């Protein structure tokens, strides 16, 4: 910003006479009266160029006289909007555009502590930025932005923030996004709010925006569908470069976002294989018990995992014995019938570590063995037979079906 006010430079050799100055001070107490006085001066066009120049300079002096009194004549948002309009309408025709723009910048600076209470709509914000070009008035523009942020102006007001960002330069956008880093929870409530913001950002600024949300994703993305919406919005606006930072930011939050097995399966459907493996990796170290509560849940998850991942999961699941014990026989048979042979072998290899498990329900062992024969032929039942060798007396005495299965 220039250190020398253009309008002050224009009128530095001129003075209002005491009578005229006293008249203005006595009769102008409000923003409306000041606006009216400027309007009257703008109508006084003289043919003689010297007289005209005097009238122009009188208008400048009127402005200079009241520049430091803006804080007293602006009582509310209507007064503020009135002054913006009059400075734009009555000063722009009289002086060079830069001089009138300086007038609006001065107005904002003198009222900076009150701006949040004086700006009631995004239209006023946009109007200010139209009158204050970034190349000349970056300080005044940032002053307006920072003043609004400091007072939580955008809390629950994402539409105004979107409109303001649309008028900012990239460097200004980044500055504002960084300033809002601790305020996002009061501004963004759902993926649609996120969509409004990114619609006003260029690619690089969108990446910064996503990075600034690192600690707020759980409040914005509550389930896999929310995640899919956010990613879809990024793709729609051409911000694919921001998807990876978003995904990486969520690594520590998957346990809180994925509350059911259906959530996990739904999310894995949205992800490319590599991302699915990363989600799985972030869960497997301390797998949330709510994600797999029974053998059917295990089967659903198994579809999205390769053999190596499934093995690690089975070895990690502390609740694995309880998934088998006491479950309906049909569920167990269905798992063995539908899962691929390698995953079935992995499951039984992990169960082998808990030998007392199947003693409690010989009917389950019979059902699984029968299903295994159907699924895998004769080779797998022999392995299963060896697995349960210590328990055969109990199983055979209570389940004729097992004998018939092995015989067949």
Secondary structure by P-SEA (a helix, b strand, c coil): cccccccccccccccccaaaaaaaaaccccaaaaaaaaaaaaacccccaaaaaaaaaaaaaaaaaaccccccccccaaaaaaaaaaaaacccccccaaaaaaaaaaaaaaaccccccccccaaaaaaaaaaccccccaaaaaaaaaaaaaaccccccaaaaaaaaaaccaaaaaaaaaaaccccccccccaaaaaaaaaaccaaaaaaaaaaaccccccccccaaaaaaaaaaaaaaccccaaaaaaaaaccccccccccaaaaaaaaaaccaaaaaaaaaaccccccccccccaaaaaaaaaaccaaaaaaaaaaccccccccccccaaaaaaaaacccaaaaaaaaaaaccccccccccaaaaaaaaaaaaacccaaaaaaaaaaaccaaaaaaaccaaaaaaaac
